[in-house]
């Protein structure tokens, strides 16, 4: 007997944009953070990142600071301007920058980026620690999104 109830496939819980000019770095990031319920979108430059951000919402942006076309900081700022001019107020995505080892230890740079709301930093040659950072950031966003929401009445 046919049923009139159709099961819809559950979409991704979280969307992550990886913007890095190195295909190898994008591949490593994808393999380190790939998990169930997560959609990953990869781009190689700032212009492509902005194009993706214009058409879809993301929970996390992993941006190379020195992206070609538009650098990662410019992508982050332009996206925030874009979001501020859209109807409705959505929480902007968390941002993590990949930094070259030479500048990662520069406290002036990292403190400035943190003052702009950057959630964290990873090396341009990412390791396994990235997975924990990404999961922590996304879990914190999920908790903030569910705070204050009352459960549906039965």
Backbone torsions as a table, in degrees:
resi	resn	phi	psi	omega
1	UNK	NA	123.2	-178.7
2	UNK	-70.2	148.0	179.8
3	UNK	-106.3	148.2	176.8
4	UNK	-92.6	9.9	176.8
5	UNK	-100.1	124.1	-179.0
6	UNK	-110.4	127.9	176.7
7	UNK	-80.6	123.3	175.9
8	UNK	-95.8	140.2	178.0
9	UNK	-66.6	135.3	178.1
10	UNK	-72.9	132.0	178.6
11	UNK	-80.5	176.5	179.7
12	UNK	-64.8	140.3	177.7
13	UNK	-73.5	-39.3	-175.4
14	UNK	-129.8	145.6	176.4
15	UNK	-119.8	130.7	-178.2
16	UNK	-124.5	131.0	175.1
17	UNK	-104.6	124.6	176.2
18	UNK	-108.9	115.5	179.7
19	UNK	-119.4	105.0	-179.4
20	UNK	-150.2	138.6	-177.6
21	UNK	-72.3	-21.1	-179.8
22	UNK	-87.3	119.2	178.1
23	UNK	-61.6	-36.7	179.1
24	UNK	-63.3	-45.1	179.1
25	UNK	-63.8	-42.0	177.4
26	UNK	-60.7	-42.3	-179.7
27	UNK	-64.4	-43.3	179.1
28	UNK	-63.5	-45.7	178.8
29	UNK	-59.8	-44.6	179.8
30	UNK	-59.6	-43.7	-177.7
31	UNK	-72.1	-30.9	-178.4
32	UNK	-76.6	-36.7	-173.9
33	UNK	-105.4	-4.0	-178.8
34	UNK	-59.6	127.3	176.1
35	UNK	-150.8	170.5	178.5
36	UNK	-59.1	141.5	175.0
37	UNK	73.8	15.6	-178.9
38	UNK	-123.4	128.6	175.7
39	UNK	-102.4	127.4	179.7
40	UNK	-111.3	131.8	176.0
41	UNK	-120.0	131.9	-178.2
42	UNK	-116.0	138.4	173.9
43	UNK	-139.1	161.7	-174.1
44	UNK	-107.9	-5.0	-178.8
45	UNK	-152.5	168.3	-176.6
46	UNK	-66.1	-35.9	179.4
47	UNK	-63.9	-43.5	177.1
48	UNK	-65.8	-35.6	177.3
49	UNK	-62.7	-46.2	179.1
50	UNK	-63.5	-36.1	177.5
51	UNK	-63.0	-43.6	177.6
52	UNK	-64.7	-41.3	-178.7
53	UNK	-67.8	-25.1	179.3
54	UNK	-74.5	-23.1	-175.2
55	UNK	-110.4	-12.4	-176.8
56	UNK	-145.2	153.5	175.4
57	UNK	-91.3	143.9	179.4
58	UNK	-128.8	152.4	177.3
59	UNK	-93.4	-27.4	-177.2
60	UNK	-146.3	135.2	173.3
61	UNK	-113.4	125.1	171.9
62	UNK	-108.7	107.6	-171.9
63	UNK	-116.8	136.8	170.5
64	UNK	-76.3	132.6	-179.5
65	UNK	-61.3	-39.5	-176.6
66	UNK	-99.8	43.8	177.6
67	UNK	-61.2	145.5	171.9
68	UNK	-73.1	163.1	-177.6
69	UNK	74.2	-73.5	173.2
70	UNK	-126.3	130.5	180.0
71	UNK	-70.3	166.6	-176.2
72	UNK	-58.8	-38.4	179.6
73	UNK	-65.3	-41.3	177.4
74	UNK	-65.0	-40.8	177.2
75	UNK	-58.9	-47.2	-179.1
76	UNK	-60.5	-47.3	-177.7
77	UNK	-66.8	-43.9	179.2
78	UNK	-64.8	-36.7	178.7
79	UNK	-65.7	-40.0	177.6
80	UNK	-63.5	-37.8	176.0
81	UNK	-64.8	-44.1	177.8
82	UNK	-57.9	-45.7	-179.4
83	UNK	-65.7	-37.0	-178.8
84	UNK	-66.1	-23.8	-178.5
85	UNK	-98.9	9.4	177.2
86	UNK	-99.1	149.0	177.2
87	UNK	-66.3	145.5	-178.6
88	UNK	81.7	153.3	-178.5
89	UNK	-112.6	107.6	175.5
90	UNK	-106.4	147.6	176.6
91	UNK	-66.9	130.0	178.1
92	UNK	-64.6	154.2	-179.7
93	UNK	-66.5	152.4	171.9
94	UNK	-68.7	151.5	-178.5
95	UNK	-126.7	131.8	173.5
96	UNK	-123.9	131.7	178.3
97	UNK	-101.7	139.6	167.5
98	UNK	-90.9	131.0	-178.0
99	UNK	-124.7	143.7	173.4
100	UNK	-65.9	148.8	-178.5
101	UNK	-54.7	-35.1	-177.6
102	UNK	-62.1	-32.1	-177.1
103	UNK	-106.6	-12.8	-177.8
104	UNK	-61.4	-32.8	179.9
105	UNK	-86.3	5.9	-179.4
106	UNK	-83.4	105.3	-175.3
107	UNK	-65.8	-29.1	179.0
108	UNK	-64.4	-45.7	179.3
109	UNK	-65.4	-50.7	-175.5
110	UNK	-66.1	-37.0	177.5
111	UNK	-66.7	-38.5	177.8
112	UNK	-63.2	-45.8	-179.8
113	UNK	-64.3	-39.5	177.5
114	UNK	-64.8	-35.2	178.7
115	UNK	-66.3	-21.2	177.5
116	UNK	-88.9	-0.5	176.4
117	UNK	99.9	14.5	178.0
118	UNK	-71.2	134.9	-175.2
119	UNK	-83.0	-24.6	-178.5
120	UNK	-179.0	178.1	-177.9
121	UNK	-136.8	144.9	173.9
122	UNK	-135.6	158.4	177.7
123	UNK	-69.2	154.0	172.7
124	UNK	-62.6	-19.8	173.4
125	UNK	-111.2	82.4	-171.8
126	UNK	-67.6	150.4	176.8
127	UNK	-117.1	-169.3	-176.8
128	UNK	-65.9	-20.4	-179.3
129	UNK	-64.2	-18.6	-178.9
130	UNK	-62.4	-39.7	-178.6
131	UNK	-57.4	-47.5	179.2
132	UNK	-62.6	-42.7	179.3
133	UNK	-61.6	-47.3	-179.2
134	UNK	-62.3	-46.3	179.5
135	UNK	-61.8	-41.3	178.3
136	UNK	-62.6	-44.0	-179.8
137	UNK	-63.9	-46.5	-178.3
138	UNK	-68.3	-36.3	177.4
139	UNK	-65.0	-41.6	178.7
140	UNK	-63.8	-40.1	177.2
141	UNK	-63.5	-42.0	180.0
142	UNK	-63.2	-41.3	178.5
143	UNK	-63.6	-42.9	178.7
144	UNK	-64.0	-37.1	-178.4
145	UNK	-68.8	-32.1	-178.1
146	UNK	-90.5	-12.0	177.9
147	UNK	-63.1	136.7	176.4
148	UNK	81.9	-10.0	177.1
149	UNK	-86.0	131.2	-180.0
150	UNK	-88.8	143.5	176.8
151	UNK	-65.6	149.1	179.9
152	UNK	-66.7	144.7	179.1
153	UNK	-73.2	144.0	-179.5
154	UNK	-82.1	NA	NA
